[in-house]
Amino acid sequence: MIARRFLLVAAIALSTIGSTLTASADTAGLTFKKTRRVAFSATATGGMKINGQSGDLTIDYSRGGNGKLKFTTPVNSLKTGIGERDKHVVKYMGTPKVIYEVNDVREFIKVAQGLADKQKKTLGANGTLTVNGQAKPKKASITLQRFGSDIVVQGSFPVDITKHGIEKPCFTLVCMDTTVQVTVMFKLNVEK
């Protein structure tokens, strides 16, 4: 039961980020590349760590207004290394996708364009995370670092599953923390 609920929580968190990136037709100035590292971590009673990863993310970028990024991940993309757990995530999630939207990406693009080679900058991104059908504000810490023509973007944020209508996962005397830490890394190319 704990594993099932944990995986549901992890699916929620991971669904905001992933590894296969596609971009909309309106991405002048931005080219999204594949990423190979998306991770989540949670802790259960006794300090047991539960980790997993996702391998599917669509990124849509539109330049209108302040610029908007929309990240969408199918719940069935979550992989923990245990097939049965993966099935429980899909079964208990309730929705096939999780979405994270950032409605103002001007600063993000400006910082990315101005980075010198090997330079790193950290900033915050305010967005909306939709999990279990419930949309809530979510701030992410984003680190950008240039390597030649590539910008490596690494974002991280905690997800409190109870804020998305998911009860604290418990089974007998073992319970999982209600906070899941999510980290994602992807690459993009930004025109100066």
N, C-alpha and C positions, 0 to 999 in steps of 0.2 A: 504494500500500500504506500509506504514512504517513497519507494523507488518510483512508483507510478505518479504520485503527486509531484515529486521532485522533477521528474522528466517533463511534466506538464509545465512547471515553472521555468525550467531551462528552455523549453521550446518557446515559451513566451519571450524570454530574454533574447535568445538567439535569433528569433525570427526578425529582429530588428536589424540584423547584420548578417553577412554571409560571404560567400567566396566567388560566385560566378556573377560578374557584373555586366549589365547591359545598360545602354544609355538611350534616351529618346533622341529624336531627330534634331531637337533644338538644343544641342550641346556645344555650340560654337565656343571654342576656347577651352573646353574640357574634353579629355579623352580618358574614359575609365578603363582600367586594365584588370586582369584577374588577380585575385588575392588567394593566398593559401592558408591563412591563419585566422580563424574565428574561434573563440573559446568562451566557455562559461565555467564558473566554479561556484559551488555551494558547500556548506558545511552542515553535517548532521551531528546528532548526539555523540559525544565521545571524540569529537574532532575529525570524524570520517569525512574525507573530501569526495565530492561527486563532481566529475568533470565531463565535458562533452564538446562537440564541435558541430558546425553546420557547413554545408557546402553549396548553398544556392541562395543568391540574392540578386534582385533586380533593383537597379538604381535608375530612377527617372529624374532628369534635370530639366527644368524649364526656366528660361531667362526672364520672362515677364515679371514686372514689378520689382521686387527685391531678390528675385531668384528663389527657386524652391527645389529641394531635394526630397524625393520620396523613396524610401527603402521598403521593399516588400520581400518577405521570405515565406515559402511554404512550410508549414509545420512538419510535414513528413521529411524535411531535409535534415532534421536533427539526428545526429549519430553519436551514440555513447559507447559503441563497441559491443553492446549487448542488444541483439536484434529484438528480443522480447520487450525490453524497455522502450525501444524505439516505437514499437507498435502501440504501447500504452500511451505514449505522448500523443500520437495521432488520435487515438480513441477518446482520450479525456480532454483534449484541448478545446473541442467544441467548435472551433473555427479553423478553416484550412490555411489561413494566412495571418501573419502579424505585420503591422505597418508602423514605421517611424517616419514622421514628416518634419522637415525643417523649412520654415516659410521665409527665412531671410538668410541668404548665404553670401551677401555682399562682402562681409568682413573675411569670411573663409576664403573666398576667391582672391581678394586683395592681398591677404597674407601669403597665400600660395604663390601668387605671381611675383611677389617681392622677395622671396627667399633666395639667398645665395647658396651655392653648393655646400652641402653638409650642415647648413643652418637649420635650427629647430625652433619651433614656436608652439606654445600651448595656448588654446583659447577654449571658451565654452560655446556650446551650441544649444539653443533652446528649441525644443521640438515637442511633438505630441506622439506618444506611444499608445498604439491600440492593441490591446491584448484581451483575449477572452471577450471580445466585443465591447470593451470599455476603454475609451480614449482618455488619457491623463497626460498632463504636462510632464516632460522629462528632460532634464538637462544632462548633457554629456560633456565630458572633458575630452577635447580633441587635440592631438599633437600632430603637427605637420613637420616633415623634414625632407629637404631636397637632396636627391642623389642624382646628379647630372640632370637629365630632362624629366626624371620621375619625381613625384612627390609621394612619399610614404605617409599615409594617413592612419593614425591609430586612435581609436576612440574607446572610451570605457565609461561605464555607468552601472550603478546598482539598480536592481529592480525589486521593489517590495511587492511580492505577489498578492498580498492581501488588498492592495490598492486596486487590483484588477479582479476582485471578486473570487479569489482562490484562497481557500482555507489553508492554515498551516498544516503541512503534511506530517502525519504521525502514524506510527504503527506500534502498538503495545507501548514500550518505554522509549522508543527511538523516534525523535522528531528532527525534521530538517529546519534550519533557520528560514525565515520568511524572506530573506534578502539573497538574491542571486547576483553575483558580479559578472558582468559581460565585458569582453574585450574583443575588438575587431581591428584588423589591419587590412588595408587595401591600397593599391597604387593608382595614381592618376597622372596625367600629363596636362599641364596648364600652360596656355600661351601667355607670354609676357606682354 
